[in-house]
C-alpha cells in the first residue's frame, strides 16, 4: 500500500532531486530519522527521545534564529 505524492515525466531526475534535498538536511536529524523508521513499533518513546536530542542541537538553534529573523 502506498500514497502517490507526485507524478513526474522524469522519475530519475525527480528521485535525484529528492535525494539531494534529503542529503542537505542536518546529519544528526537524518541519522535519527532513519533509526526511528527502522525501530519496532513497540517503542513509541524513540521519537520523543530523538526530538529531545535534536531540540538541543546547534543546527536547530541556527535554523530557529534564521526563521525568527526572517519573520521580523
N, C-alpha and C positions, 0 to 999 in steps of 0.2 A: 504494500500500500504506500502511496506517495502523494505528494502535492506538487503541482506544476506552478512554479513561480514566474516563469518567463518562457516564451517561445522565441527562439532566435534562428536566423538564417545560417549563422556560422557558429555551431556549437563549440568547436575547438577554441575559437577566438574568445567566446564568452567564458569558457572554462578557464582559460589563461587569465582573463581579466579578473575573475573571481578569486583565483589562486593568488594573484598579485595583491588584491585587496586584503585577503586574509593574512598574507605574509607581512603586510605593513603594520599589523596590529602589534601591541606590546607583547614581547616574547613570553613573559610570565603569564599573562592573561590567556594567551593561546595554549600554552602548556597545560594550565589548569583546566581550561575548557575541554581539551582533548581527554584529560583524565576523568573529568566529570562524566563525559559522554560514554566512556568505557566502564564506569563504575556500575556495579549492580544496582538495580532499582531499590534494593533493600537498604540503601544508605542515603536517605534524603538529606542528611545533615552535611554531606560532602559539598553541596552547592553553597550552603551557608558559610562553611569554613573557607571555601575559595573566595567568596565575596568579601569576607572579613580580611583575608590576607591582601587581596587586591586593593581594598579601600585605603590601605596604609602605604601604598607604593608611591615612589617619586613620580612615576608616569601618570598616575591618577591625579596627583596634585597639580602637575603641569597642565594636563588636559582640562582640569576643572578651572584653573586660573585663566587659561586661554578662552574657555567658554564664557566665563563671567565677564572678562574684559571685552569680549566681542558684544555682549549683551548691553553694555553701558551706552 
